[in-house]
């Protein structure tokens, strides 16, 4: 479910950037602007800060607007808004979901208050798993977590030209999601095979049980959005 929600959000943003005419830059991507419907399907909301991009342009010079902690540093410094500004903000969302932490928190030590900087430092020190949400660690394989983390790191590059486009991000998350579904199916097949063995076949260990799934709500809808 975690991978599906992130993939659906990335696909929505990729549509705004690549398929909408004219293209749309959301400019305020954050967790509270990603809502879930009754079927837990992701919906991107709150287009109050969004800008239409003329077809003959790739960037706009605008008054800087966005949310502290999710705002693209390059846009903040230059006032040059591009679709890669949304990519940076989406990278922050990925890190928030990976860690269970807020983009900015005064409760953390001063050098760790900015989550994007904390995440980048943890990646450089090769101690990523120390800051990950343990529920996520239990639900997703370690190699997949590393790939999602590396994708988030690419989204958070300081230079916009170094970041992937949202279409690339969406494709990568769909690939990881497909891999996760395939791995889940294989585990189900193995479990079924074990349970259907001949009674005479010896086996060791406890009986296999299914751990109940715990629903996790990542986003809370804001009133009026």
C-alpha positions in Angstrom: 0.0 0.0 0.0 2.9 2.3 0.8 4.4 1.9 -2.6 1.1 2.2 -4.3 0.3 5.5 -2.7 3.7 7.0 -3.6 3.5 5.6 -7.1 0.0 7.1 -7.6 1.1 10.5 -6.3 4.1 10.5 -8.7 1.9 9.5 -11.6 -0.5 12.4 -10.9 2.4 14.9 -10.8 3.9 13.3 -14.0 0.5 14.0 -15.7 0.5 17.6 -14.6 4.1 18.1 -15.9 4.0 16.1 -19.1 0.4 15.4 -20.2 -1.6 18.5 -19.1 -1.8 21.3 -21.7 -0.4 23.7 -20.7 1.8 21.9 -18.1 1.2 22.7 -14.5 3.7 23.1 -11.7 2.0 22.4 -8.3 4.5 24.3 -6.3 3.4 23.1 -2.8 3.7 19.3 -2.8 3.7 18.0 0.8 2.0 15.2 2.8 -1.0 17.2 3.8 -1.8 18.0 0.1 -1.9 14.3 -0.7 -5.3 12.9 0.3 -6.6 9.3 0.4 -10.2 8.4 -0.6 -12.3 5.7 0.9 -10.3 3.1 -1.1 -7.0 4.6 0.0 -6.3 5.9 -3.5 -4.0 8.9 -3.6 -5.4 12.3 -4.7 -3.2 15.4 -5.1 -5.0 18.5 -3.8 -4.7 22.2 -3.1 -3.7 23.9 -6.4 -3.8 27.4 -4.9 -0.1 28.0 -5.5 0.0 26.2 -8.8 1.3 27.8 -12.0 0.6 27.1 -15.6 3.7 26.9 -17.8 3.5 28.5 -21.3 4.3 25.8 -23.9 7.3 27.8 -25.1 8.9 27.9 -21.6 10.5 25.5 -19.2 10.8 27.8 -16.2 9.1 30.8 -14.7 10.4 33.7 -12.6 8.0 34.0 -9.7 7.7 35.3 -6.2 8.9 32.4 -4.0 6.1 30.4 -2.5 5.9 27.0 -0.8 6.3 25.3 2.5 9.3 25.4 4.7 11.2 22.1 4.6 9.6 21.1 1.3 10.7 24.1 -0.8 13.2 23.6 -3.5 16.5 25.3 -2.4 17.4 26.3 -6.0 13.9 27.9 -6.5 14.3 29.7 -3.1 17.7 31.2 -4.1 16.9 32.1 -7.8 13.1 32.5 -7.9 13.3 30.3 -11.1 10.4 27.8 -10.9 10.6 24.6 -12.9 8.9 21.2 -12.8 12.0 19.9 -11.0 10.9 22.1 -8.0 8.0 19.7 -7.6 10.4 16.8 -7.9 12.4 18.1 -4.9 9.2 18.5 -2.8 8.1 15.0 -3.7 11.5 13.7 -2.6 10.8 15.3 0.8 7.5 13.5 0.9 9.3 10.2 0.2 11.7 10.8 3.0 8.9 11.7 5.4 7.2 8.4 4.6 10.4 6.4 4.9 11.3 7.9 8.3 7.9 8.8 9.8 9.4 12.2 10.6 8.3 15.7 9.7 10.1 17.8 7.1 11.0 20.3 9.8 10.9 19.7 13.5 12.1 21.9 16.3 12.0 18.8 18.6 15.1 17.4 16.8 18.6 18.6 17.5 19.5 21.8 15.6 21.7 20.0 13.0 18.8 17.5 12.4 15.9 19.8 12.2 15.8 19.8 8.4 14.8 16.2 7.4 16.2 16.4 3.9 19.6 17.3 5.3 19.4 14.6 8.0 18.5 12.1 5.3 21.3 13.1 3.0 23.9 12.9 5.9 22.6 9.5 6.9 23.0 8.2 3.3 26.5 9.6 3.1 27.4 7.9 6.5 25.8 4.6 5.3 23.5 4.6 8.4 20.2 5.0 6.6 18.4 2.2 8.5 19.0 4.1 11.8 16.4 6.8 10.8 13.9 4.6 8.9 10.4 3.9 10.3 10.5 0.4 11.7 7.1 -0.4 10.3 8.4 0.4 6.8 11.5 -1.7 7.5 9.3 -4.7 8.4 7.0 -4.3 5.4 9.5 -3.7 2.6 12.6 -5.7 1.7 16.0 -4.1 2.5 17.1 -3.9 -1.1 13.9 -2.2 -2.1 14.2 0.3 0.7 17.7 1.2 -0.5 16.4 1.8 -4.0 13.5 4.0 -2.8 16.0 5.9 -0.6 18.4 6.3 -3.5 15.5 7.6 -5.6 14.6 10.1 -2.9 18.2 11.2 -2.8 18.2 11.9 -6.5 15.0 13.9 -6.1 16.7 16.0 -3.4 19.8 17.0 -5.5 20.5 20.7 -5.0 20.7 21.3 -8.7 17.4 20.9 -10.6 19.2 19.5 -13.7 20.5 16.6 -11.6 17.0 15.5 -10.5 14.9 13.0 -12.5 11.7 14.2 -14.1 8.4 13.0 -12.4 7.8 10.6 -15.2 11.0 8.8 -14.4 10.2 8.8 -10.7 6.7 7.3 -11.4 8.2 4.6 -13.6 10.8 3.6 -10.9 8.2 3.4 -8.2 5.9 1.3 -10.4 8.8 -1.0 -11.1 9.5 -1.4 -7.3 5.8 -1.9 -6.7 5.7 -4.7 -9.3 8.7 -6.3 -7.7 7.1 -6.2 -4.3 3.9 -7.8 -5.6 5.9 -10.5 -7.3 7.8 -11.2 -4.1 4.6 -11.3 -2.2 3.0 -13.8 -4.6 6.1 -16.0 -4.4 5.8 -16.1 -0.6 2.2 -17.1 -0.8 3.0 -19.9 -3.2 5.7 -21.2 -0.9 3.4 -21.0 2.1 0.6 -22.8 0.2 3.0 -25.5 -0.9 4.1 -26.1 2.7 0.6 -26.4 3.9 -0.4 -28.8 1.2 2.4 -31.3 1.8 1.5 -34.9 2.4 0.7 -35.6 6.0 3.4 -38.2 6.2 6.1 -35.8 5.2 8.0 -34.7 8.3 8.5 -31.0 9.0 9.9 -29.0 11.8 9.0 -25.7 13.4 5.8 -23.9 14.5 2.6 -23.8 12.4 2.5 -20.9 9.9 0.2 -18.1 10.7 -0.7 -14.9 8.9 0.1 -11.7 10.7 -2.9 -9.4 10.5 -2.4 -6.3 8.4 -2.5 -3.0 10.2 -3.8 -0.1 8.3 -1.7 3.0 8.3 -3.0 6.3 7.3 -0.2 8.4 6.0 -2.1 11.6 5.1 -4.9 13.4 6.8 -7.2 15.5 4.6 -7.3 19.2 5.5 -10.7 20.9 5.8 -11.9 22.6 2.6 -9.4 20.9 0.3 
